[in-house]
Amino acid sequence: MSLVLPSELVVDRFLPTVRAMLAAELAERGMTQQEIAANLGVTQAAVSKYVSGESGGDDRFRDDPDTVATVERIADGLASGGMDGYDALAELLSLVRSLEDRGPICELHEEEMPALRGLGCDLCVRGLDPDISAERDVLATVRTAARTLAATPGMVDSIPNVGTNVGMALPDARDETDVAAIPGRIHAMGGRIEIPAHPEFGASKHVATAILAAGAIDPAVRGAINIATDDAILEAARAMGLDPLEFSADYEDRGEHLRTRFEERGAVPRVAYHSGAFGIEPATYVFGDSADDAAALIGELLDAAMA
């Protein structure tokens, strides 16, 4: 994996573009090239290239509304004398921080370091926050579990019409924003399984609700996957000694209903299902200590069901 610091991208891609944008704006406000060079800390020859449009630059920054607004604000301030170098620097540093927070600098960083994609990286914003490691682990586990499902024989026939999702919660999760899942859900298309995006926190309401209900009874259970309810899979679960738990599809508060059913069982089952209701497709939840545990169990259930 190539190691690229975000600061390198700021120096190599952001700063030349912003200097060129500033030079053009200051020239429009009547500053001479010598005055512009003094304000920007570059040579007059560099300013000449900036103003003539020969310097290039990155269109990601040229087209970014925050960058355009900041450049115009600095140009107005420097041209009018209402802003000095310290003020301009403060504006630029604030802009850089915002662009590193899922903005163009972050996008460039993920292009230069593809291993960062799908990790929800926010090191630039949060630094070495101890929670980051846990979040990365959860995102990576959900991503692995989704790929496992896509490669599982027979899985394509177990994806409900509404789609399947893979979810996993952070330790001590409080709400659905602490549960990572696949945005848009996983669908079967043309006999293949399509995973539309990398996992994100807060991407699923239904699977997150099931995981949070399970975690309220047993904090060790942090993963779940929904599949279509199928008698052969339920029989396979019973043959494995898992004793699937049936719950009602027709309820107002799904989380409360599931917690009640789990409490009545005295434990969180590995498999819980309902048979549907008017306008509600039958669904089965497979639980695990993690998302990949749940994916592995689905593979075992499908193997047994197809045997």
ChimeraX attribute file (.defattr): number of C-alpha atoms within 10 A of each C-alpha:
attribute: neighborCount
match mode: 1-to-1
recipient: residues
	/A:1	8
	/A:2	8
	/A:3	7
	/A:4	12
	/A:5	12
	/A:6	18
	/A:7	15
	/A:8	11
	/A:9	16
	/A:10	18
	/A:11	11
	/A:12	13
	/A:13	18
	/A:14	23
	/A:15	17
	/A:16	17
	/A:17	23
	/A:18	21
	/A:19	22
	/A:20	25
	/A:21	22
	/A:22	27
	/A:23	29
	/A:24	22
	/A:25	21
	/A:26	25
	/A:27	18
	/A:28	13
	/A:29	14
	/A:30	11
	/A:31	16
	/A:32	15
	/A:33	21
	/A:34	14
	/A:35	17
	/A:36	25
	/A:37	19
	/A:38	13
	/A:39	17
	/A:40	16
	/A:41	11
	/A:42	13
	/A:43	13
	/A:44	17
	/A:45	11
	/A:46	17
	/A:47	27
	/A:48	19
	/A:49	15
	/A:50	24
	/A:51	19
	/A:52	12
	/A:53	13
	/A:54	11
	/A:55	15
	/A:56	11
	/A:57	20
	/A:58	15
	/A:59	12
	/A:60	17
	/A:61	21
	/A:62	17
	/A:63	10
	/A:64	13
	/A:65	11
	/A:66	15
	/A:67	23
	/A:68	15
	/A:69	12
	/A:70	18
	/A:71	24
	/A:72	16
	/A:73	16
	/A:74	23
	/A:75	23
	/A:76	17
	/A:77	17
	/A:78	21
	/A:79	20
	/A:80	11
	/A:81	9
	/A:82	10
	/A:83	15
	/A:84	14
	/A:85	13
	/A:86	9
	/A:87	13
	/A:88	20
	/A:89	12
	/A:90	11
	/A:91	15
	/A:92	18
	/A:93	11
	/A:94	12
	/A:95	16
	/A:96	19
	/A:97	14
	/A:98	18
	/A:99	21
	/A:100	21
	/A:101	17
	/A:102	15
	/A:103	17
	/A:104	20
	/A:105	23
	/A:106	20
	/A:107	16
	/A:108	17
	/A:109	21
	/A:110	18
	/A:111	12
	/A:112	17
	/A:113	15
	/A:114	12
	/A:115	11
	/A:116	16
	/A:117	13
	/A:118	16
	/A:119	19
	/A:120	17
	/A:121	17
	/A:122	16
	/A:123	13
	/A:124	17
	/A:125	13
	/A:126	12
	/A:127	9
	/A:128	11
	/A:129	11
	/A:130	9
	/A:131	10
	/A:132	17
	/A:133	10
	/A:134	14
	/A:135	22
	/A:136	15
	/A:137	13
	/A:138	29
	/A:139	27
	/A:140	20
	/A:141	22
	/A:142	28
	/A:143	25
	/A:144	16
	/A:145	24
	/A:146	28
	/A:147	16
	/A:148	16
	/A:149	24
	/A:150	20
	/A:151	14
	/A:152	18
	/A:153	12
	/A:154	15
	/A:155	20
	/A:156	20
	/A:157	14
	/A:158	20
	/A:159	20
	/A:160	19
	/A:161	12
	/A:162	15
	/A:163	15
	/A:164	26
	/A:165	28
	/A:166	32
	/A:167	40
	/A:168	33
	/A:169	33
	/A:170	21
	/A:171	16
	/A:172	13
	/A:173	18
	/A:174	13
	/A:175	15
	/A:176	22
	/A:177	17
	/A:178	21
	/A:179	31
	/A:180	31
	/A:181	35
	/A:182	24
	/A:183	18
	/A:184	16
	/A:185	18
	/A:186	23
	/A:187	21
	/A:188	19
	/A:189	9
	/A:190	8
	/A:191	9
	/A:192	13
	/A:193	21
	/A:194	16
	/A:195	21
	/A:196	12
	/A:197	14
	/A:198	18
	/A:199	30
	/A:200	23
	/A:201	22
	/A:202	18
	/A:203	21
	/A:204	22
	/A:205	16
	/A:206	14
	/A:207	24
	/A:208	31
	/A:209	20
	/A:210	27
	/A:211	30
	/A:212	28
	/A:213	24
	/A:214	26
	/A:215	22
	/A:216	18
	/A:217	17
	/A:218	16
	/A:219	17
	/A:220	15
	/A:221	26
	/A:222	29
	/A:223	35
	/A:224	32
	/A:225	29
	/A:226	26
	/A:227	25
	/A:228	23
	/A:229	21
	/A:230	17
	/A:231	10
	/A:232	14
	/A:233	23
	/A:234	21
	/A:235	17
	/A:236	22
	/A:237	22
	/A:238	14
	/A:239	13
	/A:240	12
	/A:241	9
	/A:242	15
	/A:243	16
	/A:244	20
	/A:245	18
	/A:246	15
	/A:247	19
	/A:248	14
	/A:249	18
	/A:250	15
	/A:251	12
	/A:252	8
	/A:253	9
	/A:254	17
	/A:255	18
	/A:256	14
	/A:257	18
	/A:258	24
	/A:259	20
	/A:260	15
	/A:261	19
	/A:262	21
	/A:263	14
	/A:264	10
	/A:265	11
	/A:266	11
	/A:267	13
	/A:268	25
	/A:269	20
	/A:270	19
	/A:271	25
	/A:272	24
	/A:273	22
	/A:274	19
	/A:275	17
	/A:276	16
	/A:277	12
	/A:278	7
	/A:279	7
	/A:280	12
	/A:281	15
	/A:282	17
	/A:283	21
	/A:284	25
	/A:285	26
	/A:286	25
	/A:287	29
	/A:288	25
	/A:289	18
	/A:290	21
	/A:291	31
	/A:292	27
	/A:293	20
	/A:294	28
	/A:295	27
	/A:296	16
	/A:297	18
	/A:298	26
	/A:299	19
	/A:300	16
	/A:301	22
	/A:302	19
	/A:303	16
	/A:304	16
	/A:305	18
	/A:306	11
	/A:307	7
